[in-house]
Amino acid sequence: MAQQAKAERDEFLKVIQKQKEQEDEERQLDQQRHGAFRAHAQTIRDQIGMNSETTKQHRLDYLEEGRKVRQRIEDERLKVERIKAQKLQGLVDVGIEGKYQADLSKKRIL
């Protein structure tokens, strides 16, 4: 009887040990899955951040290009204004009367 009790006890301990090993394996698998989910979530957050930065940079580039275009237009307008002033001064220097200069001086530069 003692041998039978020992055999049953050994069998019981083996079953318990096997269950503990299975629980450990399941726990490790759960931890691995959870870690994979966390890594994936972090990857998605990183991609969202990079996309946001890219969008922001494109917007800043677009605005900067608009500023450059406006500056070029203004530079061109000032250049034409300078030329107009030089031409009017040239007419004055040559001695052309004001009534003939009026048409040129009234011209608007856009």
C-alpha positions in Angstrom: 0.0 0.0 0.0 2.8 2.4 0.7 4.2 1.8 -2.7 0.8 2.4 -4.3 0.4 5.6 -2.3 3.9 6.7 -3.3 3.1 5.9 -7.0 -0.2 7.9 -6.8 1.6 10.8 -5.1 4.4 10.7 -7.7 1.8 10.6 -10.5 -0.1 13.5 -8.8 3.1 15.6 -8.6 3.9 14.9 -12.2 0.5 16.1 -13.2 0.9 19.2 -11.1 4.4 19.8 -12.6 3.0 19.4 -16.1 0.2 21.9 -15.4 2.7 24.4 -14.0 4.8 24.0 -17.1 1.8 24.5 -19.3 0.8 27.6 -17.3 4.3 29.0 -17.6 4.3 28.4 -21.4 0.9 30.1 -21.7 2.1 33.0 -19.6 5.2 33.4 -21.8 3.1 33.2 -25.0 0.8 35.9 -23.5 3.8 38.1 -22.6 5.2 37.6 -26.1 1.8 38.5 -27.7 1.5 41.5 -25.4 5.0 42.6 -26.3 4.3 42.2 -30.0 1.1 44.3 -29.6 3.0 47.0 -27.7 5.8 47.0 -30.4 3.2 47.3 -33.1 1.3 50.1 -31.4 4.6 52.0 -30.9 5.4 51.5 -34.6 2.0 52.9 -35.5 2.6 55.9 -33.2 6.0 56.5 -34.7 4.5 56.4 -38.2 1.8 58.8 -37.2 4.4 61.1 -35.8 6.6 60.9 -38.9 3.6 61.5 -41.2 2.6 64.5 -39.0 6.1 66.0 -39.3 6.2 65.3 -43.0 2.8 67.1 -43.5 4.0 70.0 -41.3 7.2 70.3 -43.3 5.3 70.2 -46.6 3.0 73.0 -45.4 5.9 75.1 -44.3 7.6 74.6 -47.7 4.4 75.6 -49.4 4.1 78.7 -47.3 7.8 79.6 -47.9 7.4 79.1 -51.6 4.4 81.5 -51.5 6.4 84.0 -49.6 9.2 83.8 -52.2 6.8 84.3 -55.1 5.3 87.4 -53.4 8.8 88.7 -52.8 9.7 88.2 -56.4 6.5 90.0 -57.5 7.3 92.9 -55.2 10.9 93.1 -56.4 9.7 93.2 -60.0 7.1 96.0 -59.1 9.8 98.0 -57.4 12.1 97.6 -60.4 9.4 98.8 -62.8 8.7 101.8 -60.4 12.4 102.7 -60.5 12.5 102.5 -64.3 9.3 104.7 -64.4 11.0 107.2 -62.1 14.1 107.2 -64.2 12.2 107.8 -67.4 10.2 110.6 -65.9 13.5 112.2 -64.6 15.0 111.7 -68.0 12.0 113.6 -69.5 12.5 116.4 -67.0 16.2 116.5 -67.7 15.6 116.8 -71.4 13.2 119.7 -70.8 9.9 118.1 -71.9 6.9 119.9 -70.5 4.8 118.5 -67.7 1.7 118.0 -69.8 3.6 115.4 -71.9 4.9 113.7 -68.8 1.4 113.4 -67.2 0.4 110.4 -69.2 3.5 108.4 -68.1 3.2 109.6 -64.5 -0.4 108.5 -64.3 0.3 104.9 -65.4 -0.3 102.5 -62.6 2.1 99.6 -61.9 0.4 96.6 -60.5 
